[in-house]
């Protein structure tokens, strides 16, 4: 019978995640000798080495990979138990671990600010990342909830729309089309467009829209954020397609213009997403309910 402690498994998980005794010690606020001692005791209990060192790097052995899988499962189950017990006490405190698509970061802080006023003792771990990294975190169960565009249908996820996310064409304020109204879509043909990186939800929606309308464009620079596209458009490097929510300040300051193009904006939505089998904590359920019931009224397209 294995005689393992949760402390040993926690230290082992940290070393496995970082593949470094030093970084694990820093994360856990322990000395490196203390971490090494716990790993040696764990290996003695298991009866097999869990790590091997090749040069200056360490790697998990086959036994280490197996134990790491079970250590993560145990940690997840204990986390769920903690969440259930917190729910029984009432939502006075709790933890919420979410990730937000980089474009959604323009609206997420406003929503979180209102949520915090109602649940001031809930602590939030927020990661702002791109679409691909966000999906990877959902699949690996690193987060409870994600705010993003519609996820692909081949993943076992539940996605619920809570707010409109219109995509618009932006241009410098002195662009020839900036003062026109009801611009024919064909006026954009063969114009230079600055685009998001491959795999971005905005890029996917833009390319689908242009294909459906048999509209060709000249690909300009590829950028990994809406902020970079806005700066490049202001500099006159081309047009861009971005979420209307991302240009609120630039429109107020008249640094950018939204072109009044026929068949635009591209209609998209923000979704609150979680794994289908995931048992959400009380704080996660409260945040999900808050978004579905109130977000659209707090931040509508008209606010931009």
C-alpha beads as a LAMMPS data file, in Angstrom:
LAMMPS data file: protein, C-alpha beads

304 atoms
303 bonds

1 atom types
1 bond types

-500.0 500.0 xlo xhi
-500.0 500.0 ylo yhi
-500.0 500.0 zlo zhi

Masses

1 110.0

Atoms # bond

1 1 1 0.000 0.000 0.000
2 1 1 1.262 3.456 -0.890
3 1 1 1.665 5.848 2.026
4 1 1 1.548 9.238 0.330
5 1 1 0.700 12.608 1.778
6 1 1 -1.099 15.387 -0.052
7 1 1 1.871 17.639 0.725
8 1 1 4.167 15.240 -1.121
9 1 1 1.794 15.083 -4.082
10 1 1 1.513 18.887 -4.199
11 1 1 5.299 19.274 -4.221
12 1 1 5.633 16.500 -6.795
13 1 1 3.003 18.180 -9.031
14 1 1 4.831 21.499 -8.865
15 1 1 8.181 19.921 -9.780
16 1 1 6.483 17.958 -12.600
17 1 1 4.790 21.055 -13.977
18 1 1 7.974 23.146 -13.989
19 1 1 10.470 20.300 -14.459
20 1 1 12.597 22.251 -12.028
21 1 1 13.243 21.820 -8.292
22 1 1 14.268 25.489 -8.057
23 1 1 11.100 26.895 -9.646
24 1 1 8.918 24.527 -7.601
25 1 1 10.636 25.721 -4.417
26 1 1 9.981 29.343 -5.405
27 1 1 6.324 28.639 -6.188
28 1 1 5.758 26.813 -2.876
29 1 1 7.917 29.194 -0.795
30 1 1 10.141 26.330 0.326
31 1 1 13.871 25.760 0.224
32 1 1 15.205 23.602 -2.581
33 1 1 16.629 21.005 -0.119
34 1 1 13.154 20.686 1.449
35 1 1 11.618 20.031 -1.972
36 1 1 14.321 17.494 -2.837
37 1 1 13.796 15.687 0.467
38 1 1 10.040 15.371 -0.083
39 1 1 10.608 13.987 -3.597
40 1 1 13.139 11.440 -2.264
41 1 1 10.662 10.299 0.387
42 1 1 7.955 10.009 -2.249
43 1 1 10.230 7.927 -4.500
44 1 1 11.070 5.686 -1.532
45 1 1 7.353 5.138 -0.909
46 1 1 6.669 4.414 -4.572
47 1 1 9.738 2.244 -4.920
48 1 1 10.724 3.705 -8.286
49 1 1 12.420 6.877 -9.520
50 1 1 9.974 9.551 -10.625
51 1 1 12.508 11.860 -12.290
52 1 1 15.647 11.367 -14.294
53 1 1 18.340 13.940 -14.960
54 1 1 19.920 14.328 -18.391
55 1 1 22.569 16.995 -18.360
56 1 1 21.191 19.984 -16.475
57 1 1 17.544 19.122 -17.187
58 1 1 15.172 16.767 -15.382
59 1 1 12.429 14.690 -16.977
60 1 1 9.574 12.559 -15.693
61 1 1 10.108 8.817 -15.835
62 1 1 7.292 6.549 -16.982
63 1 1 6.290 6.064 -13.340
64 1 1 6.474 9.842 -12.863
65 1 1 4.086 10.460 -15.771
66 1 1 1.602 7.975 -14.307
67 1 1 1.748 9.475 -10.821
68 1 1 1.442 13.022 -12.199
69 1 1 -1.816 12.031 -13.913
70 1 1 -3.284 10.759 -10.632
71 1 1 -1.914 13.704 -8.635
72 1 1 -3.747 16.146 -10.916
73 1 1 -6.968 14.134 -10.633
74 1 1 -6.733 14.122 -6.829
75 1 1 -6.121 17.881 -6.777
76 1 1 -9.140 18.494 -9.019
77 1 1 -11.384 16.362 -6.805
78 1 1 -10.229 18.148 -3.670
79 1 1 -10.882 21.454 -5.415
80 1 1 -14.418 20.337 -6.239
81 1 1 -14.935 19.241 -2.625
82 1 1 -13.783 22.661 -1.432
83 1 1 -16.170 24.342 -3.877
84 1 1 -19.132 22.226 -2.732
85 1 1 -18.428 22.965 0.922
86 1 1 -18.157 26.669 0.110
87 1 1 -21.565 26.501 -1.581
88 1 1 -23.060 24.949 1.547
89 1 1 -21.763 27.927 3.537
90 1 1 -23.201 30.385 1.044
91 1 1 -21.264 32.445 -1.475
92 1 1 -19.457 34.661 1.007
93 1 1 -16.079 33.793 -0.396
94 1 1 -14.757 31.641 -3.207
95 1 1 -12.307 31.386 -6.058
96 1 1 -13.015 31.873 -9.732
97 1 1 -10.481 30.811 -12.350
98 1 1 -11.325 32.117 -15.815
99 1 1 -9.623 32.922 -19.102
100 1 1 -10.657 35.645 -21.522
101 1 1 -9.967 35.949 -25.230
102 1 1 -7.698 38.940 -25.790
103 1 1 -10.392 40.871 -27.685
104 1 1 -12.890 40.316 -24.849
105 1 1 -10.500 41.988 -22.422
106 1 1 -12.008 45.317 -23.476
107 1 1 -15.348 44.367 -21.872
108 1 1 -14.370 41.829 -19.201
109 1 1 -12.994 44.358 -16.651
110 1 1 -16.259 46.322 -16.688
111 1 1 -18.266 43.161 -16.118
112 1 1 -15.947 41.941 -13.363
113 1 1 -16.127 45.321 -11.621
114 1 1 -19.902 45.006 -11.282
115 1 1 -19.623 41.360 -10.211
116 1 1 -17.076 42.257 -7.498
117 1 1 -19.440 44.826 -6.006
118 1 1 -21.905 42.034 -5.321
119 1 1 -19.395 39.381 -4.287
120 1 1 -16.453 41.340 -2.829
121 1 1 -14.855 38.317 -1.168
122 1 1 -14.623 36.219 -4.336
123 1 1 -11.057 36.112 -5.637
124 1 1 -10.487 35.812 -9.367
125 1 1 -7.585 34.381 -11.335
126 1 1 -7.837 35.935 -14.804
127 1 1 -5.774 34.963 -17.829
128 1 1 -6.023 37.021 -21.014
129 1 1 -4.848 34.946 -23.960
130 1 1 -5.510 34.035 -27.568
131 1 1 -8.187 31.657 -28.793
132 1 1 -5.962 28.597 -29.237
133 1 1 -4.377 28.869 -25.793
134 1 1 -7.792 29.428 -24.232
135 1 1 -9.218 26.272 -25.806
136 1 1 -6.177 24.316 -24.621
137 1 1 -6.797 25.498 -21.047
138 1 1 -10.422 24.387 -21.244
139 1 1 -9.499 20.955 -22.584
140 1 1 -6.807 20.443 -19.926
141 1 1 -9.230 21.559 -17.175
142 1 1 -6.962 24.417 -16.050
143 1 1 -9.854 26.902 -15.872
144 1 1 -13.530 26.774 -14.941
145 1 1 -14.911 29.300 -17.406
146 1 1 -13.833 31.097 -20.552
147 1 1 -15.141 34.209 -22.287
148 1 1 -14.624 33.944 -26.032
149 1 1 -16.232 33.812 -29.445
150 1 1 -18.107 30.660 -30.394
151 1 1 -15.845 27.637 -29.850
152 1 1 -15.490 24.830 -32.414
153 1 1 -18.219 22.214 -32.332
154 1 1 -15.883 19.223 -32.113
155 1 1 -15.014 19.858 -28.450
156 1 1 -17.224 18.669 -25.583
157 1 1 -18.035 22.170 -24.366
158 1 1 -21.131 24.102 -23.362
159 1 1 -21.156 27.598 -24.910
160 1 1 -23.871 30.124 -24.020
161 1 1 -24.212 33.479 -25.778
162 1 1 -24.494 36.420 -23.383
163 1 1 -23.692 39.552 -25.441
164 1 1 -23.390 40.838 -28.996
165 1 1 -19.890 41.313 -30.396
166 1 1 -20.233 43.221 -33.691
167 1 1 -17.173 43.362 -35.939
168 1 1 -16.648 46.585 -37.894
169 1 1 -14.225 47.952 -40.477
170 1 1 -11.963 50.672 -39.088
171 1 1 -9.977 53.264 -41.031
172 1 1 -7.948 56.420 -40.359
173 1 1 -10.188 59.454 -39.834
174 1 1 -8.861 61.046 -43.042
175 1 1 -9.571 57.968 -45.190
176 1 1 -11.613 58.792 -48.353
177 1 1 -14.419 56.459 -47.257
178 1 1 -14.597 57.745 -43.672
179 1 1 -17.100 60.517 -44.515
180 1 1 -19.320 58.379 -46.755
181 1 1 -22.532 56.601 -45.745
182 1 1 -24.043 53.317 -46.879
183 1 1 -20.787 52.309 -48.568
184 1 1 -21.204 49.438 -51.077
185 1 1 -19.350 46.355 -49.922
186 1 1 -17.549 46.187 -53.260
187 1 1 -15.787 49.446 -52.381
188 1 1 -13.593 47.352 -50.082
189 1 1 -12.495 45.035 -52.902
190 1 1 -8.714 44.680 -53.167
191 1 1 -8.085 47.054 -50.285
192 1 1 -5.184 46.289 -47.908
193 1 1 -6.455 44.778 -44.652
194 1 1 -4.389 44.253 -41.533
195 1 1 -5.352 40.862 -40.108
196 1 1 -5.186 38.948 -36.838
197 1 1 -3.113 35.815 -36.478
198 1 1 -4.318 32.515 -37.980
199 1 1 -6.755 30.817 -35.604
200 1 1 -8.065 34.089 -34.156
201 1 1 -11.857 34.236 -33.888
202 1 1 -11.874 37.680 -35.497
203 1 1 -9.736 36.424 -38.402
204 1 1 -11.984 33.390 -38.927
205 1 1 -15.161 35.528 -38.946
206 1 1 -13.607 38.101 -41.283
207 1 1 -12.445 35.503 -43.817
208 1 1 -15.802 33.706 -43.725
209 1 1 -17.662 36.993 -44.323
210 1 1 -15.417 37.996 -47.238
211 1 1 -15.737 34.535 -48.805
212 1 1 -19.541 34.543 -48.495
213 1 1 -19.686 37.908 -50.289
214 1 1 -17.057 36.899 -52.881
215 1 1 -14.935 39.829 -51.790
216 1 1 -11.174 39.758 -52.245
217 1 1 -8.701 41.823 -50.236
218 1 1 -4.954 42.331 -50.087
219 1 1 -3.527 40.763 -46.890
220 1 1 -1.400 43.304 -45.070
221 1 1 0.560 42.777 -41.887
222 1 1 -0.488 39.942 -39.568
223 1 1 -0.784 40.980 -35.916
224 1 1 -1.612 39.148 -32.711
225 1 1 -3.765 41.778 -30.990
226 1 1 -6.524 44.256 -31.720
227 1 1 -4.388 46.963 -30.128
228 1 1 -1.652 46.416 -32.713
229 1 1 -4.168 46.540 -35.558
230 1 1 -5.639 49.799 -34.264
231 1 1 -2.202 51.411 -34.077
232 1 1 -1.309 50.227 -37.588
233 1 1 -4.602 51.515 -39.022
234 1 1 -4.007 54.900 -37.412
235 1 1 -0.582 54.927 -39.060
236 1 1 -2.225 54.446 -42.477
237 1 1 -0.943 50.919 -43.139
238 1 1 -4.364 49.603 -44.166
239 1 1 -7.910 48.915 -42.993
240 1 1 -8.819 46.570 -40.161
241 1 1 -11.694 44.460 -38.872
242 1 1 -12.097 44.577 -35.094
243 1 1 -14.756 44.269 -32.430
244 1 1 -16.721 47.497 -31.979
245 1 1 -16.062 47.202 -28.239
246 1 1 -12.307 47.602 -28.767
247 1 1 -12.446 51.067 -30.366
248 1 1 -14.536 53.008 -27.854
249 1 1 -11.715 55.342 -26.782
250 1 1 -10.383 55.852 -30.315
251 1 1 -13.843 56.828 -31.594
252 1 1 -14.337 59.310 -28.760
253 1 1 -10.930 60.867 -29.443
254 1 1 -11.500 60.776 -33.239
255 1 1 -8.314 58.817 -33.816
256 1 1 -10.178 56.167 -35.844
257 1 1 -13.352 55.961 -37.907
258 1 1 -15.797 53.082 -38.338
259 1 1 -16.797 52.765 -41.981
260 1 1 -20.542 52.654 -42.652
261 1 1 -20.402 49.620 -44.943
262 1 1 -23.441 47.758 -46.280
263 1 1 -24.012 44.311 -44.723
264 1 1 -21.831 45.338 -41.788
265 1 1 -21.214 44.892 -38.930
266 1 1 -20.410 41.201 -38.937
267 1 1 -22.757 39.747 -36.331
268 1 1 -20.933 37.751 -33.675
269 1 1 -21.469 37.060 -29.976
270 1 1 -19.507 36.599 -26.796
271 1 1 -19.950 33.216 -25.131
272 1 1 -19.414 31.935 -21.620
273 1 1 -17.882 28.482 -22.065
274 1 1 -17.074 25.512 -19.831
275 1 1 -16.453 21.807 -20.186
276 1 1 -19.678 19.822 -20.394
277 1 1 -18.846 17.497 -17.496
278 1 1 -17.289 20.228 -15.340
279 1 1 -18.893 20.710 -11.934
280 1 1 -18.788 24.470 -11.521
281 1 1 -18.014 26.057 -8.179
282 1 1 -20.530 28.364 -6.533
283 1 1 -18.582 31.449 -7.627
284 1 1 -18.378 30.177 -11.210
285 1 1 -22.122 29.493 -11.297
286 1 1 -22.816 32.970 -9.909
287 1 1 -20.582 34.613 -12.535
288 1 1 -22.151 32.579 -15.349
289 1 1 -25.656 33.548 -14.192
290 1 1 -24.600 37.197 -13.887
291 1 1 -23.311 37.271 -17.484
292 1 1 -26.349 35.543 -18.967
293 1 1 -28.839 37.744 -17.145
294 1 1 -27.192 41.172 -17.048
295 1 1 -24.121 41.598 -19.261
296 1 1 -26.007 42.641 -22.398
297 1 1 -27.695 45.483 -20.494
298 1 1 -24.487 46.632 -18.819
299 1 1 -22.432 46.762 -22.019
300 1 1 -24.346 46.986 -25.268
301 1 1 -23.049 47.803 -28.745
302 1 1 -24.344 51.328 -28.301
303 1 1 -21.848 51.981 -25.509
304 1 1 -19.058 52.128 -28.101

Bonds

1 1 1 2
2 1 2 3
3 1 3 4
4 1 4 5
5 1 5 6
6 1 6 7
7 1 7 8
8 1 8 9
9 1 9 10
10 1 10 11
11 1 11 12
12 1 12 13
13 1 13 14
14 1 14 15
15 1 15 16
16 1 16 17
17 1 17 18
18 1 18 19
19 1 19 20
20 1 20 21
21 1 21 22
22 1 22 23
23 1 23 24
24 1 24 25
25 1 25 26
26 1 26 27
27 1 27 28
28 1 28 29
29 1 29 30
30 1 30 31
31 1 31 32
32 1 32 33
33 1 33 34
34 1 34 35
35 1 35 36
36 1 36 37
37 1 37 38
38 1 38 39
39 1 39 40
40 1 40 41
41 1 41 42
42 1 42 43
43 1 43 44
44 1 44 45
45 1 45 46
46 1 46 47
47 1 47 48
48 1 48 49
49 1 49 50
50 1 50 51
51 1 51 52
52 1 52 53
53 1 53 54
54 1 54 55
55 1 55 56
56 1 56 57
57 1 57 58
58 1 58 59
59 1 59 60
60 1 60 61
61 1 61 62
62 1 62 63
63 1 63 64
64 1 64 65
65 1 65 66
66 1 66 67
67 1 67 68
68 1 68 69
69 1 69 70
70 1 70 71
71 1 71 72
72 1 72 73
73 1 73 74
74 1 74 75
75 1 75 76
76 1 76 77
77 1 77 78
78 1 78 79
79 1 79 80
80 1 80 81
81 1 81 82
82 1 82 83
83 1 83 84
84 1 84 85
85 1 85 86
86 1 86 87
87 1 87 88
88 1 88 89
89 1 89 90
90 1 90 91
91 1 91 92
92 1 92 93
93 1 93 94
94 1 94 95
95 1 95 96
96 1 96 97
97 1 97 98
98 1 98 99
99 1 99 100
100 1 100 101
101 1 101 102
102 1 102 103
103 1 103 104
104 1 104 105
105 1 105 106
106 1 106 107
107 1 107 108
108 1 108 109
109 1 109 110
110 1 110 111
111 1 111 112
112 1 112 113
113 1 113 114
114 1 114 115
115 1 115 116
116 1 116 117
117 1 117 118
118 1 118 119
119 1 119 120
120 1 120 121
121 1 121 122
122 1 122 123
123 1 123 124
124 1 124 125
125 1 125 126
126 1 126 127
127 1 127 128
128 1 128 129
129 1 129 130
130 1 130 131
131 1 131 132
132 1 132 133
133 1 133 134
134 1 134 135
135 1 135 136
136 1 136 137
137 1 137 138
138 1 138 139
139 1 139 140
140 1 140 141
141 1 141 142
142 1 142 143
143 1 143 144
144 1 144 145
145 1 145 146
146 1 146 147
147 1 147 148
148 1 148 149
149 1 149 150
150 1 150 151
151 1 151 152
152 1 152 153
153 1 153 154
154 1 154 155
155 1 155 156
156 1 156 157
157 1 157 158
158 1 158 159
159 1 159 160
160 1 160 161
161 1 161 162
162 1 162 163
163 1 163 164
164 1 164 165
165 1 165 166
166 1 166 167
167 1 167 168
168 1 168 169
169 1 169 170
170 1 170 171
171 1 171 172
172 1 172 173
173 1 173 174
174 1 174 175
175 1 175 176
176 1 176 177
177 1 177 178
178 1 178 179
179 1 179 180
180 1 180 181
181 1 181 182
182 1 182 183
183 1 183 184
184 1 184 185
185 1 185 186
186 1 186 187
187 1 187 188
188 1 188 189
189 1 189 190
190 1 190 191
191 1 191 192
192 1 192 193
193 1 193 194
194 1 194 195
195 1 195 196
196 1 196 197
197 1 197 198
198 1 198 199
199 1 199 200
200 1 200 201
201 1 201 202
202 1 202 203
203 1 203 204
204 1 204 205
205 1 205 206
206 1 206 207
207 1 207 208
208 1 208 209
209 1 209 210
210 1 210 211
211 1 211 212
212 1 212 213
213 1 213 214
214 1 214 215
215 1 215 216
216 1 216 217
217 1 217 218
218 1 218 219
219 1 219 220
220 1 220 221
221 1 221 222
222 1 222 223
223 1 223 224
224 1 224 225
225 1 225 226
226 1 226 227
227 1 227 228
228 1 228 229
229 1 229 230
230 1 230 231
231 1 231 232
232 1 232 233
233 1 233 234
234 1 234 235
235 1 235 236
236 1 236 237
237 1 237 238
238 1 238 239
239 1 239 240
240 1 240 241
241 1 241 242
242 1 242 243
243 1 243 244
244 1 244 245
245 1 245 246
246 1 246 247
247 1 247 248
248 1 248 249
249 1 249 250
250 1 250 251
251 1 251 252
252 1 252 253
253 1 253 254
254 1 254 255
255 1 255 256
256 1 256 257
257 1 257 258
258 1 258 259
259 1 259 260
260 1 260 261
261 1 261 262
262 1 262 263
263 1 263 264
264 1 264 265
265 1 265 266
266 1 266 267
267 1 267 268
268 1 268 269
269 1 269 270
270 1 270 271
271 1 271 272
272 1 272 273
273 1 273 274
274 1 274 275
275 1 275 276
276 1 276 277
277 1 277 278
278 1 278 279
279 1 279 280
280 1 280 281
281 1 281 282
282 1 282 283
283 1 283 284
284 1 284 285
285 1 285 286
286 1 286 287
287 1 287 288
288 1 288 289
289 1 289 290
290 1 290 291
291 1 291 292
292 1 292 293
293 1 293 294
294 1 294 295
295 1 295 296
296 1 296 297
297 1 297 298
298 1 298 299
299 1 299 300
300 1 300 301
301 1 301 302
302 1 302 303
303 1 303 304
